[in-house]
Amino acid sequence: MASDLAMIVPSVLRAMGATFRNFFRKPITVHYPDKPRTYPNRYRGLLALTYDKETGEENCIGCRLCEYVCPPAVIKVEMLKAEKRNFAKTFTLELYACEFCELCVQVCPTDAIIMMKSFDLATSDRREMLLDKDRLHAIGLQHEPSWATGNLLRDMQTPPKAAAPAHAAPKPQSGEGGAGPRDTAATKTEAEV
């Protein structure tokens, strides 16, 4: 019993000490949604579709790369062929099953699908998490976009090109002046004979 008491008393004193220290600290709670939360610069949240800033047309060309690369297969795209370029006839995203892996953003050649600096899409009805093209465009206009777009991410992941050393002399090709390794060996053999 004394050994149990010897273990319990220090544990209680440590717990009370932690409570006492935190009693005088300033709270760090963010009172959301009354006070908006600031996100880190590299935060990536909701997915959205974008418009071209110059022409006002949607950026999605319906190539379906995002659909093919999606691990949980939550993106469905149907292409609409037009004279000048293709468009997405339908674009649906099942956000309730999305893994937020960002692969769809990385493969998009036109930066049509991006991640936003927000997570604010809380709902009590799961059907509202099935986003169509219009709703994804609305999310893109409503929230601040993240810094990461497909083209930026691909550029970051491209390995740097190796620079050729300046002091290296070009190697002579066969038939040009200079003896190659086989010519040298043949010359030595003839000289020895």
C-alpha positions as CSV (number, residue, x, y, z in Angstrom):
1,M,0.0,0.0,0.0
2,A,2.9,2.4,0.8
3,S,4.4,1.7,-2.6
4,D,1.1,2.5,-4.4
5,L,0.8,5.7,-2.4
6,A,4.4,6.6,-3.4
7,M,3.5,6.2,-7.1
8,I,0.1,8.0,-6.9
9,V,1.2,11.2,-5.0
10,P,4.0,12.3,-7.5
11,S,1.6,11.6,-10.4
12,V,-1.1,13.8,-8.8
13,L,1.4,16.5,-8.0
14,R,2.7,16.5,-11.7
15,A,-0.9,16.8,-13.0
16,M,-1.7,19.6,-10.6
17,G,1.5,21.4,-11.6
18,A,0.5,21.3,-15.3
19,T,-2.9,22.6,-14.4
20,F,-1.5,25.4,-12.3
21,R,1.0,26.4,-15.1
22,N,-1.7,26.5,-17.8
23,F,-4.2,28.4,-15.5
24,F,-2.3,31.6,-16.0
25,R,-1.5,31.3,-19.8
26,K,-3.4,33.2,-22.4
27,P,-5.9,31.1,-24.3
28,I,-5.0,30.2,-27.9
29,T,-8.6,29.3,-29.1
30,V,-9.7,30.8,-32.3
31,H,-13.4,31.8,-32.1
32,Y,-14.4,30.5,-35.5
33,P,-16.5,31.7,-37.4
34,D,-16.8,35.0,-35.6
35,K,-13.1,35.5,-36.0
36,P,-11.6,34.2,-39.2
37,R,-8.6,31.9,-38.9
38,T,-5.4,32.8,-40.8
39,Y,-3.9,29.9,-42.7
40,P,-0.3,29.2,-43.4
41,N,1.0,30.2,-46.8
42,R,1.4,26.6,-48.0
43,Y,-2.1,25.5,-46.7
44,R,-4.1,23.4,-49.2
45,G,-7.8,22.7,-48.6
46,L,-10.9,22.4,-50.8
47,L,-10.7,21.6,-54.5
48,A,-12.2,24.0,-57.0
49,L,-12.4,24.7,-60.7
50,T,-11.0,27.9,-62.3
51,Y,-11.8,30.3,-65.1
52,D,-9.3,31.9,-67.5
53,K,-8.7,35.5,-66.2
54,E,-8.3,36.9,-69.7
55,T,-11.1,35.2,-71.7
56,G,-13.5,34.3,-68.8
57,E,-13.8,30.7,-70.2
58,E,-13.4,27.7,-67.9
59,N,-9.9,26.3,-67.9
60,C,-11.0,22.6,-67.9
61,I,-10.6,21.0,-71.4
62,G,-12.1,17.7,-70.3
63,C,-8.9,15.7,-70.8
64,R,-9.8,13.4,-67.9
65,L,-6.3,13.1,-66.6
66,C,-7.6,14.0,-63.1
67,E,-10.1,11.2,-63.4
68,Y,-7.5,8.6,-64.4
69,V,-5.0,9.6,-61.7
70,C,-7.5,9.8,-58.8
71,P,-6.8,6.9,-56.3
72,P,-10.3,6.7,-54.8
73,A,-11.9,7.4,-58.2
74,V,-14.1,10.2,-57.0
75,I,-13.8,12.4,-60.1
76,K,-16.0,11.9,-63.1
77,V,-15.5,14.0,-66.3
78,E,-17.3,14.0,-69.6
79,M,-15.7,15.8,-72.5
80,L,-17.6,18.2,-74.8
81,K,-15.8,18.6,-78.2
82,A,-16.0,22.1,-79.7
83,E,-14.5,23.7,-82.8
84,K,-11.7,25.7,-81.1
85,R,-11.1,23.6,-78.0
86,N,-12.7,21.0,-75.8
87,F,-14.6,21.6,-72.6
88,A,-15.9,19.5,-69.7
89,K,-19.5,18.8,-70.3
90,T,-19.9,17.4,-66.8
91,F,-17.4,17.4,-63.9
92,T,-18.4,15.8,-60.6
93,L,-16.3,15.4,-57.5
94,E,-17.4,13.2,-54.5
95,L,-15.7,15.3,-51.8
96,Y,-16.8,13.0,-49.0
97,A,-14.5,10.3,-50.3
98,C,-11.7,12.6,-51.5
99,E,-8.2,11.8,-50.0
100,F,-6.9,15.4,-50.7
101,C,-3.8,13.8,-52.2
102,E,-3.5,16.6,-54.8
103,L,-2.6,14.3,-57.6
104,C,-5.5,15.7,-59.7
105,V,-4.0,19.2,-59.3
106,Q,-0.5,18.0,-60.3
107,V,-1.5,16.4,-63.6
108,C,-3.9,19.1,-64.8
109,P,-2.2,20.7,-67.9
110,T,-4.3,23.8,-67.8
111,D,-4.4,24.5,-64.0
112,A,-8.2,24.0,-64.2
113,I,-8.5,22.2,-60.8
114,I,-6.7,23.8,-57.8
115,M,-6.8,23.6,-54.1
116,M,-8.1,26.6,-52.1
117,K,-7.0,28.1,-48.8
118,S,-10.1,27.0,-47.0
119,F,-11.8,24.0,-45.5
120,D,-15.1,25.6,-44.9
121,L,-17.7,23.3,-46.4
122,A,-19.3,21.8,-43.3
123,T,-22.7,20.3,-43.8
124,S,-25.0,17.8,-42.2
125,D,-26.2,16.3,-45.5
126,R,-23.7,14.0,-47.3
127,R,-25.4,14.7,-50.7
128,E,-24.1,18.3,-50.5
129,M,-20.6,17.0,-50.7
130,L,-21.2,15.7,-54.2
131,L,-19.9,18.7,-56.1
132,D,-20.9,19.4,-59.7
133,K,-19.1,21.7,-62.1
134,D,-21.1,24.8,-61.2
135,R,-20.5,24.3,-57.4
136,L,-16.8,23.7,-58.0
137,H,-16.6,27.0,-60.0
138,A,-18.4,28.8,-57.2
139,I,-15.9,27.5,-54.6
140,G,-13.1,28.8,-56.8
141,L,-14.6,32.2,-56.9
142,Q,-15.5,32.3,-53.2
143,H,-12.2,31.3,-51.5
144,E,-8.6,32.4,-51.9
145,P,-6.6,29.9,-54.1
146,S,-3.6,28.1,-52.7
147,W,-0.2,28.9,-54.2
148,A,0.2,25.4,-55.7
149,T,-1.0,24.9,-59.2
150,G,-0.3,21.9,-61.4
151,N,2.3,23.7,-63.5
152,L,4.1,25.2,-60.5
153,L,4.3,21.8,-58.8
154,R,5.6,20.0,-62.0
155,D,8.2,22.7,-62.4
156,M,9.3,22.2,-58.8
157,Q,9.6,18.4,-59.3
158,T,11.5,18.6,-62.5
159,P,15.1,17.6,-61.9
160,P,17.7,20.3,-62.7
161,K,19.6,20.0,-65.9
162,A,23.2,19.0,-65.5
163,A,25.6,21.6,-66.8
164,A,28.4,20.4,-69.1
165,P,31.9,21.1,-67.6
166,A,33.6,24.0,-69.3
167,H,37.1,22.4,-69.3
168,A,36.1,19.1,-71.0
169,A,37.4,18.8,-74.5
170,P,35.2,17.1,-77.1
171,K,36.1,13.5,-77.7
172,P,37.3,12.7,-81.3
173,Q,35.0,10.4,-83.2
174,S,36.2,7.3,-85.1
175,G,37.8,8.2,-88.4
176,E,39.1,11.5,-87.1
177,G,42.6,12.2,-85.9
178,G,43.8,10.5,-82.7
179,A,44.1,7.0,-81.8
180,G,41.2,5.2,-80.0
181,P,41.8,2.6,-77.4
182,R,41.9,-0.3,-79.9
183,D,44.3,1.6,-82.2
184,T,46.7,2.1,-79.3
185,A,46.7,-1.5,-78.3
186,A,47.3,-2.5,-82.0
187,T,50.2,-0.1,-82.2
188,K,51.9,-1.5,-79.2
189,T,51.6,-5.0,-80.4
190,E,53.2,-4.1,-83.8
191,A,56.1,-2.3,-82.0
192,E,56.8,-5.2,-79.8
193,V,57.1,-7.6,-82.8
